[in-house]
């Protein structure tokens, strides 16, 4: 996704940076020059221009989030989603659902209270505690939107272990599903709802360091199931 080309001022800055890199590597023969991926938020033209002027292979390394590479990928995915007809409602929050039997018929949001969002299929990617996909009180851990069944330790005393840096049981709490990622509600699968990502039970992304991978793979699995 190319939004704009580098300006004359940017081109001068790129030339100056390239000269500094070439000077720093003068007299050596590195296999590659590595630098943080801090350039090219709007376009990769700046990076391409820099690579063309540096005398050795130049590679960009992603920094800690929010990294330029991640921001650009997010923008590209959002743009593609909207091109396909999707509507991206930034800052809105699902607050209640209309349920008939084992199916969701509509979702209401805080900004569209009188305009329910209707669909044949719903995908829940509401996350865990940080994003309020799961909540808790003094007695239980629960899913607040649909009242789905949650796999979690029964008593509050079992939610955590001694030692703040240890693997805490509450971190693995999540929504129970069948083998097709349909979440359970009162023991029955919601036929037109799928749950993905950190909302799922038995997954501890903080300890396993695989939150992004699990989110992507479960999303792809559900997308395939919906298209079949």
N, C-alpha and C positions, 0 to 999 in steps of 0.2 A: 504494500500500500504506500504509494508515493504521494505526499501531500504538497510538498514544495521543494524546489531545488535550492542548493546552497547559494547565498548571496555573495557579492563581491567581498564583503567584510568577512564572511565565514571562510571563503576561499583563501584569503590572506592568512587567517588564523590557522587553517589547515596546513598551509605551506610552512608557516613558522613552526608548527608542531612537528611536521615531517623533518624539517631541517634539524630540530633539536634531537629527534630520535636518531637521525643519521649520524649526527655528531657524537652522540653517546655510544653508538655501536661502531664507530670508526676504528679500524685496526683489528677488529674481531670478525668472526664469521659465524654468527649464531644461526642455529637451525630455524629459529623463529623469534619474533619480538612479541611479547605479551603485554597487553595493557587493559585496564578496566574498561568495560563496555559502558562508557559514559557519553558517547557521541551518537548522533543519529536518532533522536527521539521522534522526529517527524518523518524522516526519510533516511534511506541507507546511502544516498548520494555522497554525504559527507564522509562516511566510512570508506566508500569506494575510492573517493578522491585521495584520502589519506593513504590507503593501501597502495595506490598507484605511485605515490611519491616517496614512500619509504623503501629503502634499498634492500631490505630483507623481508621475508614473509611476515606479515603482521596478523595477529589473531586477537580477537576480543574475548575477554573473560567476564562472565556475568558476575555482578556484585551482589551484595546482600539486598533483599527486597526493600523498597521497590526498585528493581533494576530496569535499565533502559530496555533490555531485551524483553522482559516480562510485560512492561507497559505497552510496548509496541505490539506484542503478540495479543494482549488483551484487546487493544483497539482494533486489530485486524479481525479477530474473532467476532467482536461486537458488530463491526461493519458488515461482515459476511452474513451474520445472523439476521441483521436488518434487511440486507439485500434479498434474503430468502422470504421476507415477509414477517419476520418476528418483530415483536414490540418489546423494547427494553425500557422498563419502568424504574429508573434509578431513584433510590431513596424511598420507595414505597414498601409497605409491609403487609403481608397477608395476616388478617386478624381473625377471620372466622370462615367456616365452610358450610355449605349446604350438603347434607348427606341423606341419601335415600337408600336404605338397605345397606349393601356392601359397596356402594359406589358414591363418589363425590360428583355432584352435579354443578357446583359453582364455588368460586372462591371470592371472598370480599376482602378488599384492602383498605388501609387507613385513609387513603386519598380518594378512593372510589367506593365509598360506602353504599351508594345507591345504584352502582353499576357493577353487578356481579360479572366475574370473568368465567365464562363457560367454555368447556372443551370436552372432547371425547376421552382424552387421557391426560393425567396430571403426573408430573415428575417432581418429587420432593427432594430438594438438595439444600435443605435448611441448616445443615451442619449440626454441631454439638452445642455445648453450653455457651461458648463465646459468642456465637451468632444467634443464640436463643432458639435453636432447633430443639434443644432439650432444656428443661427447667427443673427446679427442685424446690421443695419446701422442707419443713423439719421432719417430714415423715416419708416422702417418696420422691423419686425421679420420674418425670412424666414428659410426654410430648404434648405441647399446648394447643396445637392447631386442630388436629383431628381426633385427639384422644387415643392415639395408637398404643398398642401394647409395647412396653419397654422391658428389655432384658437388663436388669440391674440388681445388685445385692438388695435383699429384702429389707434389712434393717439399717438405719443410719450408721450404727457402729461398724458395719461392714463396708462402708463406702471408702474408707481410707485405711492405710497401714501406717505404722510409726515410721518416721523418716520422710521428710518432705521431698527428697530427691528420688525416692523409690517409685516403683510401679504402683500407682494407686488404682484400686478396683473401679472407682467411679469413672475413670477415664475410658473404660471399655464399655460403658453403658450405651445403649442405643436401641433403635427400633427393631423389633423382631419382624422377620419377613419369611415368606415361603421361598422355595428354590428359584422362583422367577422374579424375585425382588419386589413382590407385592407385599406391602406392610400388613401386619395383622392388627385387627381391631376386635376386641373381645373374642380372640381366638380364631377369627375368620379373616381370610385375605380380602383386601380391598381390590376388587377386580380391575378397576381402571386407574389405579394409583401405583406408582413405582417409587421406591426409595433408593437413593444412591449416596455415595460419599461418606462423610464423617457422621451422618445420621445413623448409619448402620451399627448394629450391635456387634460386640466382639472385636472391634477395631480400635487400637490405641495408637494414633498417629504420632503422638509425642515420643513414645518409647520406640516404636518401630521405624519412625522417620520415613513413612511411606504415604503420607496423607494425600499428596498430589497424585501419585500413581494409582492409589485405590479410587480416588474420585474420578479420574479419567477412565479407568478400566470399567468401573461399574456404570459410568455414563454411557460408554460405548456398548456395553452389553444390553443395557435397557433400550438404547436407540435402535439396536438391531432387533430386539424383541418387538418393539412397536412397529417397525417397518415390515415385519414378516406377516 
